Amino acid sequence: MFEELLSEFTSSQHGQQAIAALQQQGIPADQAASLIENALPTAAASFTQQTADHPEPKVGLFNLFGGHAGRDFLAGLVAGLARGDGLVGSVEDGALGVLVGHLTEYFADKEGLDGGTAGTVAAAIAPFIAHFIHEKL
């Protein structure tokens, strides 16, 4: 399910905006598309594995955490509260922090990007991925 959903991302408006955001960071369009396309199947496989033993709908706050995700969630939550996003907005900020954390780990481990570049790439594309998934689900 997740693989099919994410396979539509790069051809979507959100995917094209994510590529444009990476281009603004100095990454050529073909490399940006490649980074995104390579990361999405791994993210889908990771999500499927993390939720495999959970009852439907399989999506829960705590079964999404892996690696540094708990810390990433709390960092986003606190940042949202500090900005005055309210509780719901802050939880959304926390979830985005989890996504950025997972993407950063992927880009550093699998694509060989240094930590700073991996974080920048992840932060640039994560909002587009999150909005795409939110619209689809």
N, C-alpha and C positions, 0 to 999 in steps of 0.2 A: 504494500500500500504506500509506504513512505517513498520508495524508489520511484513509483509512478508519479506521485505528486511532485517530487522534486525534479523529475526529468523535464517537467514543463517550465521550470524556473528560468533557464537562460534565454528561452525564446519569449518569455513574458515581458511586459513593460517593466516590472520590478527587476528582472534580470538585466535588461538593457540599462536601467538606471544604475544598477550595481556595477556594471562594466564601466559606465561613464564615471562613477565615483572613483573607481580604481585608476582610470585614466587621469583624473584630476590629481591623483597622488603620484603621477609620473610613470605608471605602468602601462605599457602598450596594450591596445585593445585585444590583440590575439592572446597575449600572455594573461590578461585579466580574465578572459573567457575560459582559458585553460585552467587557471587556478580555481575558478568557481566550479567548472564542470568536474574537475578532479575531486574537489572537496565534498560535493553534494552526495555522491554515492557512499562515500565513507561515513558521512554524517547520518545518512539514512540507515546504513547497516548498524552503526553504533546505537541509534535510537531504537531500532528493532530489537537488538540484543538486550538493551537496558529494560525494555518493556515486555519482553517475551513471557515472563512468568506472572504477569499481572493481569487481573481480570479486565474485561472490556470496560471502559474504552481505552485502557492501557495508558492513558495520559494522566499523570499525577505529578504534583509538585516535587516530591522527594525521590521518585524513581527516575527522574531526569538527571539527577546529580551524578556526576562522575568526574574523577580527577579533582580539579580545583573548583568545581561548579558551585559548591556550597558557599565558598568564599566569594566567588563572582556574583552569586545571587545577592548575598548580603551587601556587597559593595554597591551594586546597582540599586538595591532597596534603599540604603542609606542616602545615596546620592539623590534619588527621587524625592525622598522625604525632605532633604535639605533644600531642594529646589522648590518645594511646595507642590509637588505633583499629587498629593493626597495618597491615601492608602492603595487604592486600585492602580493608579498611575505608577506608584512606587513598586508595586509587585510586578507590573509590566516591565519597568526598568530593570528589576532584578532578573526577570526571565531573559531579557536581552543580554544582561551580563553573563548569564550561563551560556548563551549561544556564542557570544564573543569569546568566552573562555575555551569552549570546545573548538571553535574555528582556529583560534590562536595556537592551541596545541597541535592541531592537524597541520597547519601551515609550517610550524617550526619543525615538527617531527617528520612529516612526509614530503614536504616540498623543500625543506632545507633552508627556509628563510630564517634570518636571525630574529630573536625575540621581539625586538622593536618593530621590525618590518611586518612580522607575522601579526602582531597586535594591531598595527595600523590597517593592514589589509582586512583583518577580521572586523574591526570597528567600522570600517567603511562599508562593508557589504551586509553585515548582520541586520541592520534595520530593514533592508529591502527583503531579505529572506523572511524575517519575522512577519512583515506585512503581507507578503505573498502567502505564507502558510496560514495566517489568520484569516485571510479572505477565502482560502480554499476549504478550511475546516469550519 
